[in-house]
Amino acid sequence: MTDGKIPKRHIVVAMGFLAMLICFLDRVSMSTAVLPMAEAYGWSATTKGWVLSSFFIGYLFAQIPGGWFVNRYGGRAVMGVSLIWWSIATILTPISAMASLGALIVVRIAMGLGEAAVTPALYNLAARWLPERERSRSMTIMIGGIPAGTVVGLSLSGWMISAHPWPWMFYGFGLIGIVFAYFWYRFVFASPSVHPTISRGELELLRAGQALSDRDTRGPVPWRNILSKAPVWALIFNHFCSNWSIYVLISWLPSYFSAFKTFGMAGVGLSSALPWVILFIVSNLAAIVADRLVQGGMPLGRVRKLAQSLGLLGSASFLVIASFSTTPIVGLLALCGGVGMLGCTWSGFAPNHLEIGPRYADILSGLTNTAGTLPGIIGVTVTGVIVDLTGGFGAAFQLAAAINVLGTIVWLLWSTSDRIID
């Protein structure tokens, strides 16, 4: 019952999806732009790896502070500031590249700082607006901005770079973020989270178990309690493992496909985008199935273990196939499977933050995403070194597969869906 109004939680979910889409639109554009930039500035694969991974340095170190700020000031306000911050950094990217490699790396680090609060902000909003029976689907919709933004970013960037000088791509994408920040303030931040904009039916639903305030946490964060729990460490480690393949492939797929001479720049962008279309489809299907299993009576913990294991092991299998592929078609199909199966993990580890500690879901998100950001630095850089040493991506794909298997073992042994943090 919504009294004829669009439920506010649906507006929050939709705007969260768009914010994440723009976040990744700006983030992945460098993966395509680095090709003409490397040609113009004479970069090796190792240098490209440093440029691609520099974003994650700022992103890494701002995760826990970002989670604290979100917990203190609310996801609605912090997200608005972050949007403007990273959009300005996007606009400054080509200007800094023309100045020096060091200036470019500094701006990319600053951009990472700006995007660091996005995931904690979404968890902050989800903890206050999403009933348990809707969490897999709603969280997947918001996180679905990752593949959607990746698809749009890779597709548009390939086309824009082939039709226009590469700096214009950064200017255009940065402007999109600034324009969206206005709508965020208009429809999410400026609207009060209680009467009169929320319907009476939805208010009753949320009062059954949800806190409406953006700032309902009081007192110091119970760090010792949080860090003493084995399921928290299982969640931290699985965020790391789940993100390893995603960040490596986001950063390196354009370079992988560019090695096949049959692809032009536009073809590289489209081929690199296709696996993320599959990820978007699989993640939403998996979320629907997960929510229905929960509604049908399957224990929540079993659903999370099943989804996470299926995602990591399925992805590992396809990555091994990709490591031995010698043709662009086989490589593309295998990587579509390798990326797509990771969508199941968004019904595994992703909602688990809201279940083991809903009051501190934003803090947990910042903590686990710190580990989840390490692959963006370690994995992306190591992949560049592996490519230089071996002349191909096979060993890098096999390493990603092994990490997925290890994450599955840890998840099955120590994860839980019980509330363990008060």
N, C-alpha and C positions, 0 to 999 in steps of 0.2 A: 504494500500500500504506500503510495507516494503523494496522495492528495492532488494528483494532476500535475505535479512538478517533476522535473528531472532530478533524480536523487543526487545530492551533493557529492556522494562518494563516487558516482559515475563521472561527474565532472572532474573530480580530483584524479581519477584513474586516467581519463582521456588526456588531461593536461600533463600528467606525469609521463605518459607515453610520448607525447610530442616533445617534452623537455629532453627526455632520454634520446629521442631520435635526433634532435638538433645537436645534442652533446656528441653523439657518435658521427654525425655528418661532418662536424668540424674536426673530430679526432682522426678519422680514417682518410680524410682528403690528402694528408701528407703521404700516405702509402702510394698513391698514384703520382702525386706531384714530385715525389723524390726521384722519379725516373728522369724527367727532363732537367731537374735541378742537379742530379748527379752528373748528367752529361755536360751541363753548362759549367759546373764547378770542378769536374774531374774527380769525383768521389769514388772510392773503392766500395766493395760490399760491406767491409768492416765500418767505414765511415758512415755509410747509409744506415747501418745498424745503430750507431751512436745517435744519429739524427732522429731515427724513428723511436728510439728508446728514451730520449731525453725528456719527452713529455711525462713519462712514468716516474721520473725522479721527483718532480713536484707533486704528482698525483699520489705517490707513495707516502711522502712525509707529511702530507696534509690530511690523510685519512682519519687518524684518531683525533686531531684537533678539529677537523670538519665535523666528525660525529659529535664531539662535545658542543660545538657551536649550535648544531642543529638541535641537540637535546636541550640546550639552554634557551635558544631564541626561536625555535620552531622551524619546521621544514618549509613552510610557506615563505617566510621572510628570507631565509638563507638561500633558497633556490633562486629567488629573484636577483639577489646580489651576484650569485655565481654565474647566471646567464649573461649578465652584462660584462663581468670580468673576462670570461673565456672568449666571448665574442670580440672584445677589443683585442685580445691577444691573437686571435685568428687574423684580424685585419692587419696587425703589425708583423705577421710572419714573413711575408715577402720583403717588407722593408728591412727587417733585420737580416734576412738572408743576403740581400744585396750589400749589407755593411760588412759582415764577416760570419764565419762559421760559429764563432763563440757567441756572437749576438743572437744568432738563430737559436742556438741551444738554450740560452737564457730565456728567450721568449717562449720556447716550447715548454721549459720548466714552469714558467709563470702560467701558461695555459693549463698545465696539469694541476697546479694549485687551485685554479678557478673551478675545475671540474670535479675536484675531490669531494665536495659536499653533496653531489647529486644523488648518489646511492643512499647515503644516510638520510637525506631529505625525503626520499621516496619511502623508506622504511618508517620514518617518523610519521608520515601521513598515513601509511598503510596500517600501522598499529592503532591509529585512532579512528579509522574509517572503514576498515574491512572486517566483516564477520568471518569467523573461522571457515565456514562452508564455502566462502567465495575467494579465499586467499590464493589458492593455486592459480585460479583463472585470472584474478585481478592483478596479482603480482607478475604473472607471465605477460599480461597485456602491457604493463608499465615497462618491464624489462625488455619486452618485445621491441621497444625503441632501439635496442642495440642492433639486431639484424636489420630492422627497417632503416635506421640511419646509415648502417653500413652499406646496404643495397643502394640507397639513394646517393650516398656519398661517392661510392665507387663508380656507379653508373654515370652520375652527373660529372664527376671530376674527369673521367676519361673523355667524355664528350667535350667538356669545356676546354680542356687542355689541348685537344686536337683542333678546336675551332678558334681559340683565343690564347693570348699569352698566359702562361700559368699563374702569374700573380692575381689575375682577375678572379680566379676561382676562390681564393682566400677572401678577397674583398666582398664577393657576393655572399659567401657562406656566413661571414661575420655579420653582415647586415641583416641576414635572416634571423640570427640570434637576438640582435638588439630589438628588432620589431616584435619578436615573440615575447621578449621580456615585458613589453607593454601589456600584452594580453594576459600574461601570468599575473601581473599586479592587478589587472582589471577583474579577472574571473576567479582567481584563487586567493591571492593575498588580501585584496581589498574587501572581499566578501566575508562577513563574520561567520564563524563556524557553528554558531547556534542561531536561535530565533533572530529574525523572522524568515531567513532565506531557506532554511532546511525544513522539509516537510514534517508534519506531525508523525506520520507513519515511520519515517526513517529515524526520527529522533527516538521513538520507542524502541526500534530495532537496535540502535547503537547504545542506548542506555542499558540494554540487557547485558552488555559485557564490554563496551568500548568507552574509552575516555575521549571526550571531545576537545579538551584543551590542547593547544599546541605546546604548552609548557606545564605539564602536570607532574614532572619529576622534581622532587625536592631533595635537598641534601647532597652529599658527595656521592660520586659513582662508586659502587662496591667492587672495586677492581680485584681485590683479593678473592672475593666470592666468585667473580666471573672467571678469573684465570685458574682457579683451582678445580674446575669441572672438566672431566675428560670429554664429554660431548661438545664443549666449546672448542677444544683443540681439534676434535674430529671435524667440526664445522670450519675452523680456520684452515686446516690442511686441505679439505675438499674444495674450499673456495680457491685456494692456490692451484690445485690440480685441474679443476674445471676451467680456470682461466688460462692455463698454460697454452693449450691448443688454440683457444679463441684469440689471444693476443698475438701469438706467433703467426697465425694465419691471417688475421686482419692486417698485420704489418707486411707480410711477405708474399701473399698470394699474387699481387700485381707483378712482383719481380719473378715469381715462379712461372707465371703464364707468359711473361715477356720473353722468356728463354725459348719458347716455341715461336719460331719466326713467322708462323702463319697468322699470328695475331698482330693487328695494328693497335694503336693506343686505345681507340674506342673498344676494340675487341678485348683487350686486356681488362678494361674496366668492367665490361659486361660479364666476362668469364669469372672475374674475381667476385662479382656481386651475386652470382647464381647460388653458391653454397649458403649464403645468408638468407636468400629467399626460402631455401629448404629449412634452414634453422627456424625461421619465423613460423612456417607451417607446422613443423614437428613440435615446436614448443607449445603452440596453442592447442594442438590435438592432445598432447600429453597432459596439459593442464586440465582440459575438459575431462579426460579419463580419470585423472587423479582426484578431482573434486567429486566425480560420480562414485568412485570407489569409497571415498570417505563418507559420502551421503548414504551409500549402500551398506555401511557398517564395517568395512575393513578397518582395522586399527591404523591410526594415523602414522605411527612409526613404521609399520610395514609398507605403507604407501610411499613414504619418503625413501626408505631403503631400496625399494623396487625401482623407483624412478631414477635415483642417483646411480645405481649399479647398471641399469640398462643404458643410461646415457654415456657413462664413462667407458664401459666395456664395448658397447656398440661403436663408439667413436674410435677406440683403440684398434678395433678390427679393420675399419676402413682406412685408418692412417697407415697401417702395415701394408695394405694393398697399394695405397698411393706411393709408398716408399719404393715399390718395385715397378711402378708404371713407367713406360717409355714413350707413350703417345699422349697428346693433349686430351683426347676424349676420355681415355681410361683415367688419367689424372684428375680431370674435372669431375667425373662421376664418383670416383673414390673420395675426393675431397668434399663433394656435396654430402656424401654419407657421413664422413668424419666430422664435419661441422654440424650437420643436421641432427645427428644423434645427441649432441650436447644439449639440445633443447629440452631433452627429458630431465636434465639435471636442474632445470629451473622449477620443476615440481619436486625436486629432492632437497638440495641444500638451501635453495633461495628462500622458501617460506619458513625454514627451520629457525631463522632468527626470531620470527614472530611467535614461535611456539615455546622455545626454551627460555625466553626472557622478554616478553612483550613490552614491559615497561622501559627496557633499555635496548630495544631493537635497533635504534639509530646508533647507539654506542657500539653494539655488537657488529653492526654493519660496517662502521668505520674500522673496527678492529680486524674483522675477517677480510675486509677489502684491502687492508694493508698487506696481508699475505697474498691476496688475490692480485695485487698490483705488481708484486715481485716478478712474475713471468713477463710483464711488459718491459722490465729492465733486463733481467737475467736471460729469459727465453729469447727475446728479440735480438739481444746482443750476441748470445751464444749461437743463434741460428746464422747470423751474418758471418761469424768466425767459421762455423761448420761449412758453409757454402764456399768460403774462400779456400778452406783446406781440402775439401773433397770435390769441389766443382759441381755439387748437386744438393738436393734437399732430402734425399733418402734417409740419411742418418738422423736428420732433424725430426722427420716424421716418426721414426722409430723411437726416438727419445720421448716424444710427446705421448706415444702409445704406452710406453712403460710407466710414465707418470700417472696416466689414467688408471692403469691396473693397480698401482700402489694406493691411489686414492680410494678405489673401490674397497680394498681390503680394510683400510682404516675406517671407512664409513660403516661397513657391515659389523665391525667389532665394537665401535664405541658411540655411534650416534644414537640419539633419542629424540622423541617428539614431546616428552614430558616437560612441564614447566619446572626449571631447576634454579632460576634466578628470580628473586623477589625484590 
